[in-house]
Amino acid sequence: MRRYWIEKKDLFADQVNFTGDVFHHIFDVCRQDVGSKFEVLTEDSKAYFVEVTQVTKKNATARVLEERVIPALKTPHVHIALSVSRFPVMDAVMEKAVELGVTSIQPFFSEFSFVRKGDKISENKIDRWDKIVKSATQQSGRGDLMKVLPVISIEKLSVFTNPSDSQVGLFAYEGSSTLSIKDYCAKVKADHPQGIKDIWIIVGSEGGFSHAEVQKFTELGLHPVTLGQQVLRVETACMALVSVLKYDFDLMC
């Protein structure tokens, strides 16, 4: 079934209005018309099954036939802190992270980032990430939009990843590490029998992290975790880590 993301302001009781970019996508690109039936998703984690009743040149109207609540993401919530990589890689991570149920992505600048200054990331790029998130949300049918946080420096990253009773973190490391992702999950469960709310995954860009950055993460109490002997691409490492955490912490259902 087709699904489309809309703003809550476009929903009026038992009716939905479509205008602007949303109208263009649904009715010009996807060729929906009077009588078409599909779901619309909103930020209140609800899905509405609607039928189109009117279409003009610039707007359309649909009536709500059914309403359902989309289950919230289970805890622990998974977050990715990602050193700014080549933009096609960033785009791919954004899309797949939404589909896998990642709660937020925190881009940051590190020594080996593809770009190291905020002015190199244009408003057009931010808008593109927003569109990717919404498109992937529609495709996957999740009930919330994954947050893409403003890009920060690596020095400010500890604010978000410093471990606490309810929050833990790890960083993917291609260097020597005795802790596998499987062992890390077992350690977290043993150290936090009451459970945790958030897990932060820190992934470097092409080239990984410098020795100074690895030392800094370790001093913060974050664990260097290996994914095996093969060196993975950035997007592969992100998806592998998220998938393992989802499986091990029973987040697949």
N, C-alpha and C positions, 0 to 999 in steps of 0.2 A: 504494500500500500504506500502511496505517496504521502510524505509528511513535509510540512513547511513550518518554519519558525516565524512567529508573529510577535509584535509588541502587545502587552496586556491592554494598552489603551485602544487597540483596534477591536477589542471584544466587548460587545454590548449585550448583556443578558443572553438571549438566544440567537444573536446575530454577530457576524464578523464582517468588518469592512476591510477591503484591500486597496491600498494606494501606493504610489511611489515605486521604489525598487522591488518591494514584495509583489506588488501587482505585476510589474514587468516580468519578474521571474516566473510567477505561477501561470500567467495567462498569455504572455508573449513567447516565453522560452519553452515552458512545459506544455503549452497549448491546452490548458484546462478551459472549460466552457460551461455554459448553463447546463445543469444536470450532473456535472462532475462531482464525485464524492472523494474526499481525502481527509487526512487529519491535519490539524494545526496544533503546534506546541507553544506553550507560553512559559514565562519564567516562574510561575507558581507551581511548577511540576504537574501540570495537568495537560491532557490531550483531549481535543474536541474533534469529533467526527462530524464533518459538515457537508452540506450539499449546496452547490452554487445556484443562486436564484436569479442573479442579474449581472450582466457584464456590459460596461460601456467602454469608450476608448481609453479612459484614464483610471477607472476604478471598477470595483466589483463588490458584490454582497453575497454572503452565504448564510444559511440558517444552520444552527447547531442541532444535530440529531442525537448525539450521545456525548457523554463526558466521562472521562476516567482519570484516576490519579496515577501518576507515574512514580513507582517506588524510588525513594531517595537512595543515593549511593551509600553503601554500607561502610562502616569504619573497620579498620583504620583507613582514612583518606590518604591517597597517594599523590604526592606532589613531585614535580620535576624541576630542579634548578639546572638550567642548561646554559653553558657558555656559548655565546653567540657564534654560530657556525655559518657555513655558506647558506645563503637564503633558501635555495631549494631544499636543503636538509632541514632547516627550521620549519619550512612549510610542511614537509612530510611528517615531522615529529608532532606538530600541532594537530594535524588531521588524525593520525593514529592514536594519539594520546586521548583525544575526545572519545574515540570509539572504544578504547579500553577503560574508560571511566576515571581518568586522571582528574583530580579536582582543580589543580592550577599548575601553570608553568611560570617559572621565574627566570627570564633571560638575564644573563649577567656578563660583564666583560672580564676576561682573564688574560693572562700573558699570551696565550696562543689563540685568542678569539679571532674570528675572520675579520671583524672590525672592532675597534677599541674605543670608539667615541660615539656618544649618543646622537650627534648630528649626522652620522652616517646612516642612521635608521630613519627613513623619511616617514611622514604621516601616511603616505600611500602604502608603505610596508605594514604599518600598524593596522590600517584599514583592511589590507589583504588578509592578515592573520584573523581579524574579526570575522571576515566573510568565510574563511576556512573553518573556523570554529562553528559558525552557524550552519554551514553546509553539512559538516560531519555530525552535528547534533541532529539535524533533520534525518540524515541517513540512518543513524544508530538508534534514534528514538529516545535518547536520554532526556530527563526532565529538567536539566539545568544547563547553563552555558559554562564551559570550563573557563576559568579566569586566566587571562594572559596579563601578568603583572608588568608594571613599567620596568624597563631595563635599568639595572643598578651595577655598581662596581663590585668586584669580588670582596673588597674590604667590608662592604655592608651586608654581605651574604649571611654572616653568622647570626644576624638578628632573626633570620627566618629558620635557620637550621640548627641552632644550638640545642642539643638534646635536653629534654625535661621529662617529668614523670609521664606525660601523655604524648610526647613527641620525640621521635628518634630520627637519625639520618645516617646515610652511607654515601660513599663516593666510589664510582667505578674507576678502577685503576688497572692499567695494563702492565704495571711493573710487578715486582715481587710482592705477593700477598699470600698469607697462609689461611685467610678467611674466605671461604666460598660463599656464594649467595645462600646456599642451603644452610651452611653453618651459621650465617648471620641471622637468618630467620629463627633458627632454634635458640640462639643466644637472646634475641629480643623477647621471645616468649618466656624464656627462663628468667630474665631480668625484670620482666613486667607482667607478672601473673594476673594482674588486674586488667590487663589489656592496654592498648594505646589508641590515640585518636588520629595521629598523623605520622606518616613516614615520608621523609624527604630523600629523593634520589638526586645526587649531584653528578652531572655528566659533563666532561670537557668537550671542547670542540675538536676539530681535526688537529692532532698533535697532542691531545690529552692535557695534563697539568704539568707545571714545572715542579722541580723538587721543593722549592720554597712554598708553593701552594699546597703540595701534599703534606708538608710538615705542619702548615697552618691548620689544615683540616684535622689532622691527627691531634694537634694540641686542643682543638675544640671538642675532642671526644668522639669525632666521627670515624667510622670504620672504613678502611680501604677494602673493597670487595672485588674479587676476581670472578670473571665469567668463563674461565677456562683458558686454555693455551692459545686459542685463536684470538687475534686482535680484531675486534668488531668495529664496524663503522658506527658513527655517532647514532644514527637513527636505529640501527640494529641493537645497539647496547641499551638504548632507552626502552625499546619495546620488549627486549628480553627481560630486563629488570622488572618492568611493570608486570609482565605476564607471570613471572615467578612469584612475585609478591602477592598478586591476586590469587594465585592458586594456593600458596602456602597459608595465607590468612583467610581463606574461604570467602573470597570476594567475587567468585565467578557466577554465583547465582543471584 
